[in-house]
Amino acid sequence: MAAPLIFRTVMLSNSRGYAKAWLQRNVGKRYGPDMPEAPRRRIDATTLRGLAHPLRVQLYDALVTYGPATATLLSERFGESSASTSYHLRQLAKHGFVEEDPARGVGRERFWRAYPGGSELDRYDLSDGANGEAARLVVDEFQRAQSARLEHWLAVGYQQVPREWGEATMNSTAHLRLLPEELARLSAELTAVVDAWRDTVAERESVGDPADGSRIVEVQVRTFPVAAQDVP
């Protein structure tokens, strides 16, 4: 069975639990048996319908990427009315994708944040009929947002930050001839590397050390078999 597709604050990738289990079985204890599980919500047919709306995906993606925000701030970002963004945020909360951020709420102005740990979508479990169409919409919207951020960086973003940031980034593609189990291992190892960095950041923030000069960095990790050569 294919590994599920994961939407969470650091990447769109295989589940952390899958990575941990694979590494322990096939690589040994190099990454440690105590690598903690990230809490996450599994998207079923009901919750999928709560997310399968272009604006809801955009709102959720913005909270995942940039952190907590109010309906007003999000309405300005996406050119929608605050009534509209407020309604869709409540629907996302109803289905467990976002929640109020009590540490930031002031008066009637609610701050919303993505559910800690993210959400898990397995397209193989939701591939038939209306569920398949809804899953495709969600995946396409997330992919569009991620591609837009990458394109912005490549076009002008690198000119808007100090040179040291540009020199620290990478944009790399590799093509490997692998067996399915080898691809699974590669995916799990990449996941473990990013998870280790996520833990480092979480530990630093838990003690109130925001690391002066730090920025949000997006790590996009994708592994997939290339289509046959006769397929355009």
BELSUL-V46737 format. One line per field, one symbol per residue. ss: DSSP state (H for helix, E for strand, C for the rest). psi: psi as a letter, one per 40 degrees, with the letter a starting at -180 (. if undefined). Layout:
ss=???
psi=???
This chain:
ss=CCCCEEECCCCEECCHHHHHHHHHHHCCCCCCCCCCCCCCEECCHHHHHHHCCHHHHHHHHHHHHHCCECHHHHHHHHCCCHHHHHHHHHHHHHCCCEEECCCCCECCECCEEECCCCEEECCCCCCCHHHHHHHHHHHHHHHHHHHHHHHHHHHCHHHHCCHHHHHHCCCCCCCCCCCHHHHHHHHHHHHHHHHHHHHHHHHHHHCCCCCCCCCCCCCCCCCCCCCCCCCC
psi=hiiihhhaedihaiiddddddddddedafdeheehiihhihhhadddddedghddddddddddddeaiiidddddddefiidddddddddddddeediiigdeehhbeghhiiihhdaihhhddefeibdddddddddddddddddddddddddddddeeiiddddeeiigihihihiidddddddddddddddddddddddddddefgegheiihhhhhhhhihiiideh.
